[in-house]
């Protein structure tokens, strides 16, 4: 369900049943002359919408204003919007803390931007990962007091871990395309892989007439894109999301 359309009784039901709460996270960044600047975030939104057809989810309003950087192109006339990690982190902490206060304990941000480096982290995912941890520590300390982890009430903490219980899983950040997709689907920027995803998920975000206007090396393979290839990538992504969104 779309969070902004939910009524309080629906929110309480989602809390009671521990529905996954999903934040589509991304950027506005130049993706060649043939593709919309919202590609990264649109890929998350459209795949999450597909999962919603088969599973109860709370879908938060998407956040487009990540750290796009100007590594691909200067912003003038290209459309890239850069919001630095130092600004993102306090915003994200307040967002996650607010969601914890509401009662959600199954919160996931899904990102598709610079995630070939997800294990090491890049500005947007690092800001939201750090914010998630900070929000959890802040929430637990406010709710349970200082020394909450060392109290006798937490004597079964490690036993709970063995059974999959972990308070630090209340807020998680994931890449849209996991590392297991490497070598199975093209990972690129505005090339064959991403253009195919958009043709499959959001074809109005691609204008094939502008392939010839591209000059960047990273767009050289865009003309090889197809909706058929994109559907293969989407199927892999959906399997990944199914493994994440558990109650």
N, C-alpha and C positions, 0 to 999 in steps of 0.2 A: 504494500500500500504506500501511496505517496504521503509522507509525513505531514505535509502542509494541508492535506485534505482529511486527515484523521480526526475523529472525535475522541474526547477523553476516554470513553468506555472502550474504544478500539485500542487506544494506547495502553490502557491497563491490561487488556487481553494480550497484546504483544509482549508486555513485560512478564505477565504470568506464564506465558508459553515460551519465553526466551527466544523470540524471533530474532534472527539476524537483522541488525540495523546497519545499513550500507550507505557510505558516503562516496559517490563518484567524485574522484579527485583528479585534477589535471591542470592544463595551461591553455593559454591562447598564444599560438606560435605559428610562424610562417612555415607552411608545408608545401612549398613550391607554388607555381602559378595555377596549378590544376586542382588544388584541394583546399578545403575550408580550414581556417586557422584554429577551429575548435576540435580538430581531429582527435587529439589525445583523449580529451574528456568525452567526446561523443562515442568513442569506441567503448568506454566504460559504461556510459549511460545505456547504450543500445543492448549490450550483452546482459547487463543487470536486468533490463526490462524483459529479456527473454527468460531469464531464470525466474523472474517473478510470476511467469505464467504457470510454473510447475511447483513453486515453493512459496510459503508465507515469508515475506520480507517487509521490512520498513525501509523505504528508499528516501533518504534525505535529499533536499534540494542540492544539486551538484555544485561543486566549488571549482570554478574555472581559473581562479587567479593565483596559480602557483608561480614558482620561479622558472619562467620560460627560458631566461637568459637570452643574450643576443649572440650566442655562439653560431647560430645558423645564418642570421641576417640582422642587420641593423633595423630598428623599429620603423624608421621613417618610410612610409608607404608600403611596408610589408605586413604590419599588423601585430607583431609580437608584443606581448605585454609582460613586463618583468616586475614581479613583486618579490623582494628578497626574503631569504629564510629567516632573518632576524625579525621581520614583521610577521611572517606566517606563524612562527612557533607560539607566541603568546595568544594569537587568535585561536589557533587549533587547541591549545590547552583549555581555554575558556569554553570552546565548543564541546570538547570531550567531557570536561568536568560537568557542564550543564546536562549532558546526556546521562551521565552517571547519576546526577541528582534526580533526574526524572525517574530512574529505576532501571535503565537498560544495562545489561551485562554481556552483550554479545555484539560489540560494535566493530565494524570493519571499514577502513578506508581502502579503496581500490584505485590504483594509479597506473597510468600508462604514459610515462614520460621519463626518458633517461634510465629506464629500468633494466637495461643491459648491465648497469652497474648497481643493481638493487642490493646485492649482498654487502657492498662497501657503503652504499648510500650516496645520494645526490641531494641538492638543496631542498627540494620539495618533500621528498619522502623522509629525509632526515628530520626536517622540521616537524612533520606530523608524527613520526615515530617517537621523537623526544617528547613532544607534547603529550602523547598518549601515556607515556610512563609518568610524566610529571603530574598529569591529571589523576592517575590512579593513586599515586603516593599521597597527593593532597587530599583526595576524597577519603582514603582509608584513615589518614591521620585525623581528619576532621570528624569522621564518624566513630572511630574506635579509640582515638586518643594516641598520644605519643607512647611508644613502646608496644604498639598493637601486635607487631610480629613476634616479639619476645614474650608475649603473655602466654599463660597456660592454655588459653583458648585455641592457640595455634599449634598445639603439640602434635596434631596430625597433619601438619602442613606438607611434609614430604610424602607421607602416605597418600595424601590427596593428589599430589603431583602424579604419582604412579597410576592413579585412576583418571587422570586427565583434568583434574580440578586445579586451576591456577588463576588467582585474581589478576595476574598480569596479562592474561588473555582476554580480559574484559574489553580492551581496546587493541586492535591489531591493524597493521598496514601491510597490504599485499600488492605485488605487481599484477597487472591484468594478464600478462603473458609470463608464466613461470619459466624458470631455467630449463625445465624438462622439455620445453618447446624448442630449445636451441637445436638447430640442425634439422628440425622437422618442419619448420615454417620460417619464411624469410623475416628476419628482424632487421628493420631499416628505418629510415626517416624519410617519409614521403616517396618511397620507392615502391617496388612491386608488392611488398608485404603489406604495408600500411594502406596503400591505395586499394588493394584487393579487399582488405577489411572494410573500408568505407563503401566500396561497391556492393558488398554483401549486406552491410548493416544500415547504411545511410547514403544511398546513391546520390541524393541531392547535394551531398557535400563534395562531389567530384564532377569536374567539367573536362571531359576528355578532349574537347576542342583546344584546350590550353596546354596540352602535353608539349607541343612544339615551342611554347614560350619559355619553357624551363631552361635554365643555364647551369644550375648547380649539379655537381657530380652525384649527389645523393638522390637526385630525381631521375637518373639515366634509365633506370629499369621500370619507371612508373608505367610506361606504355605497354609493358608486358602483363599488367595487372588484369585480373578477371574476378567476377563475382564468384565463380566456381572455386577458385583458390581461396578466396576470402571465406567461403563457407567452411572449408576445411579448417582454417584457423579459428573460426568461431566455434566449431565443435570442440576443438582442443581447449579453448578458453572456458567454455561452458563446463567441461569436465573438471577443470581446475576450480571454478567457482563452486560447483556442487560439493567439492571436497572441503571447502572453506565454510560454507554457509550451513552449519549444522546447529541443531537446537539441543 
